[in-house]
Amino acid sequence: MRRWQIASFALFFGLWELTGRWPVSPAFPPFSNTFLALIEMIRDGTLGKAYLITAQPLALGIVLCAVAGIAFGIGMGLSRAIEWLSLPVFIILQAAPMAAIIPLLTYMYGIGLTSKVLAVIMLAAPVIVMNSYKGIRNTPPSLLQMCRSFQGTRVQEVVKIVLPHAAALIFTGLRLGLAMGFIGIVIAELLITPTGIGDLISYHGSTADYPKMFATIASIVAVAAVSLHLLQRVEFRLFPRD
């Protein structure tokens, strides 16, 4: 880790500690109390059990989006008919306040795994589909013309030129979709079904155990940041920047 990153973390946590000691609000604990609460939750297993519950719908939703979303985005990029039928829908979905629509899933599918998986898909799918579509559509025409000039078939054009060129943007869409998936699962567990990480946040907030509430929130941020960083490293290894 670089020195400026260490310094920025030290500054952030130092300001958090000072603000909590002030105190700005009794509901805002110092960083030291939050950190001790995090250690306690890790030791007694409550945090691990919550993540086991949260990880299942998150993983299912992201895998489904990765398979179906990328395939659909590629189909939109290659077929004018699919693009004409689907592009306006995904543009609307990407711009719509999906977080406000998620509670409606409770009335449609009840409280359970299905509604949480759908919440992840609703937030992650538009990003993954649109990035895949843009990656296909942004293929340089000169490369396509070169392939055709050498009597390349449509399949060769797609496999050897279009998909390799779009791969980096598709992978970026997958990374952004994972970020949206984290948001979707937390919202689902807070608003649809009180289980997993969302249940810990709600419970500790209702009992005024603010150090544990903030520790849970901080753990979500940390897990999401590490997951995205690892996925980004895989992306950079597969598709090095020039």
For each residue, the residues with C-beta under 8 A, 3 or more apart:
1: 5 6
2: 5 6
3: 6 7
4: 7 8
5: 1 2 8 9
6: 1 2 3 9 10
7: 3 4 10 11
8: 4 5 11 12
9: 5 6 12 13
10: 6 7 13 14
11: 7 8 14 15
12: 8 9 15 16
13: 9 10 16 17 31
14: 10 11 17 18 31
15: 11 12 18 19
16: 12 13 19 20 30 31 34
17: 13 14 20 21 30 31 32
18: 14 15 21 22
19: 15 16 22 23 24 28 30
20: 16 17 23 24 28 29 30 31 33 34
21: 17 18 30
22: 18 19
23: 19 20 26 28
24: 19 20 28
25: 28
26: 23 210
27: 208 210
28: 19 20 23 24 25 210 214
29: 20 33 34 37 210 211 214
30: 16 17 19 20 21 33 34
31: 13 14 16 17 20 34 35
32: 17 35 36
33: 20 29 30 36 37 211
34: 16 20 29 30 31 37 38 211 214 215 218
35: 31 32 38 39 215
36: 32 33 39 40 211
37: 29 33 34 40 41 209 211 212 214 215
38: 34 35 41 42 47 215 218 219
39: 35 36 42 43
40: 36 37 43 44 212
41: 37 38 44 46 47 200 212 215 216
42: 38 39 45 47 48
43: 39 40
44: 40 41
45: 42 48 49
46: 41 49 50 200
47: 38 41 42 50 51 200 216 219
48: 42 45 51 52
49: 45 46 52 53
50: 46 47 53 54 196 197 199 200 216
51: 47 48 54 55 196 197 223
52: 48 49 55 56
53: 49 50 56 195 196 197
54: 50 51 57 58 185 189 195 196 197 198
55: 51 52 58 59
56: 52 53 59 60 113
57: 54 60 61 113 116 117 119 120 185 188
58: 54 55 61 62 120 181 182 185
59: 55 56 62 63
60: 56 57 63 64 113 117 120
61: 57 58 64 65 116 117 118 119 120 121 124 181 184 185
62: 58 59 65 66 120 124 177 178 181
63: 59 60 66 67
64: 60 61 67 68 69 117 121
65: 61 62 68 69 120 121 124 125 128 177 181
66: 62 63 69 70 128 174 177
67: 63 64 70 71
68: 64 65 71 72 125
69: 64 65 66 72 73 124 125 128 129 132 173 177
70: 66 67 73 74 128 129 132 170 173 174
71: 67 68 74 75
72: 68 69 75 76 82 86 129 132
73: 69 70 76 77 128 129 130 131 132 133 135 136 170 173
74: 70 71 77 78 132 133 136 163 166 170
75: 71 72 78 79 82
76: 72 73 79 82 83 86 87 90 129 132 133 136
77: 73 74 83 132 133 134 135 136 137 162 166
78: 74 75 82 136 158 162
79: 75 76 82 83
80: 83 84
81: 84 85
82: 72 75 76 78 79 85 86
83: 76 77 79 80 86 87 133
84: 80 81 87
85: 81 82 89
86: 72 76 82 83 89 90
87: 76 83 84 90 91 133
88: 91 92
89: 85 86 92 93
90: 76 86 87 93 94 126 129 130 133
91: 87 88 94 95 130
92: 88 89 95 96
93: 89 90 96 98 122 125 126
94: 90 91 126 127 130
95: 91 92
96: 92 93 101
97: 100 101
98: 93 101 102 122 123 126 184
99: 102 123 183 184 187
100: 97 103
101: 96 97 98 104 105 122
102: 98 99 105 119 122 184 187 188 191 192
103: 100 106 191 192
104: 101 107 108
105: 101 102 108 109 115 118 119 122 188 192
106: 103 109 110 111 115 191 192 193
107: 104
108: 104 105 115
109: 105 106 112 114 115 118
110: 106 114 115
111: 106 115 192 193
112: 109 115 116 193
113: 56 57 60 116 117
114: 109 110 117 118
115: 105 106 108 109 110 111 112 118 119 188 192 193
116: 57 61 112 113 119 120 185 188 189 192 193
117: 57 60 61 64 113 114 120 121
118: 61 105 109 114 115 121 122
119: 57 61 102 105 115 116 122 123 184 185 187 188 192
120: 57 58 60 61 62 65 116 117 123 124 181 184 185 188
121: 61 64 65 117 118 124 125 184
122: 93 98 101 102 105 118 119 125 184
123: 98 99 119 120 126 127 180 181 183 184
124: 61 62 65 69 120 121 127 128 177 178 180 181 184
125: 65 68 69 93 121 122 128 129 177
126: 90 93 94 98 123 129 130
127: 94 123 124 130 131 173 176 177 180
128: 65 66 69 70 73 124 125 131 132 173 174 176 177
129: 69 70 72 73 76 90 125 126 132 133 173
130: 73 90 91 94 126 127 133 134 173
131: 73 127 128 134 135 169 170 172 173 174 176 177
132: 69 70 72 73 74 76 77 128 129 135 136 166 169 170 173
133: 73 74 76 77 83 87 90 129 130 136 137
134: 77 130 131 137 138 169
135: 73 77 131 132 138 165 166 167 168 169 170 173
136: 73 74 76 77 78 132 133 139 162 163 166
137: 77 133 134
138: 134 135 165 166 169
139: 136 143 144 161 162 165 166
140: 143 144 165
141: 144 145
142: 145 146
143: 139 140 146 147 161 165
144: 139 140 141 147 148 157 161 162
145: 141 142 148 149
146: 142 143 149 150
147: 143 144 150 152 156 157 160 161
148: 144 145 151 152 157
149: 145 146
150: 146 147
151: 148
152: 147 148 156 157 160
153: 156 157
154: 157 158
155: 158 159
156: 147 152 153 159 160 161
157: 144 147 148 152 153 154 160 161 162
158: 78 154 155 161 162 163
159: 155 156 162 163
160: 147 152 156 157 163 164
161: 139 143 144 147 156 157 158 164 165
162: 77 78 136 139 144 157 158 159 165 166
163: 74 136 158 159 160 166 167
164: 160 161 167
165: 135 138 139 140 143 161 162
166: 74 77 132 135 136 138 139 162 163 169 170
167: 135 163 164 170 171 238 239
168: 135 171 172 235 239
169: 131 132 134 135 138 166 172 173
170: 70 73 74 131 132 135 166 167 173 174
171: 167 168 174 175 234 235 238 239
172: 131 168 169 175 176 235
173: 69 70 73 127 128 129 130 131 132 135 169 170 176 177
174: 66 70 128 131 170 171 177 178 231
175: 171 172 178 179 228 231 232 235
176: 127 128 131 172 173 179 180
177: 62 65 66 69 124 125 127 128 131 173 174 180 181
178: 62 124 174 175 181 182 227 228 231
179: 175 176 182 183 224 228
180: 123 124 127 176 177 183 184
181: 58 61 62 65 120 123 124 177 178 184 185
182: 58 178 179 185 186 220 223 224 227
183: 99 123 179 180 186 187
184: 61 98 99 102 119 120 121 122 123 124 180 181 187 188
185: 54 57 58 61 116 119 120 181 182 188 189 196 197 198
186: 182 183 189 190 197 198 201 220
187: 99 102 119 183 184 190 191 198
188: 57 102 105 115 116 119 120 184 185 191 192 193 198
189: 54 116 185 186 192 193 194 195 196 197 198 199
190: 186 187 194 198 201 202
191: 102 103 106 187 188
192: 102 103 105 106 111 115 116 119 188 189
193: 106 111 112 115 116 188 189 198
194: 189 190 198 199 202 203
195: 53 54 189 198 199
196: 50 51 53 54 185 189 199 200
197: 50 51 53 54 185 186 189 200 201 216 219 220
198: 54 185 186 187 188 189 190 193 194 195 201 202
199: 50 189 194 195 196 202 203
200: 41 46 47 50 196 197 203 204 212 213 216
201: 186 190 197 198 204 205 213 216 217
202: 190 194 198 199 205 206
203: 194 199 200 206 207
204: 200 201 207 209 210 212 213 216
205: 201 202 208 209 210 213
206: 202 203
207: 203 204
208: 27 205
209: 37 204 205 212 213
210: 26 27 28 29 204 205 213 214
211: 29 33 34 36 37 214 215
212: 37 40 41 200 204 209 215 216
213: 200 201 204 205 209 210 216 217
214: 28 29 34 37 210 211 217 218
215: 34 35 37 38 41 211 212 218 219
216: 41 47 50 197 200 201 204 212 213 219 220
217: 201 213 214 220 221
218: 34 38 214 215 221 222
219: 38 47 197 215 216 222 223
220: 182 186 197 216 217 223 224
221: 217 218 224 225
222: 218 219 225 226
223: 51 182 219 220 226 227
224: 179 182 220 221 227 228
225: 221 222 228 229
226: 222 223 229 230
227: 178 182 223 224 230 231
228: 175 178 179 224 225 231 232
229: 225 226 232 233
230: 226 227 233 234
231: 174 175 178 227 228 234 235
232: 175 228 229 235 236
233: 229 230 236 237
234: 171 230 231 237 238
235: 168 171 172 175 231 232 238 239
236: 232 233 239 240 241
237: 233 234 240
238: 167 171 234 235
239: 167 168 171 235 236
240: 236 237
241: 236
242:
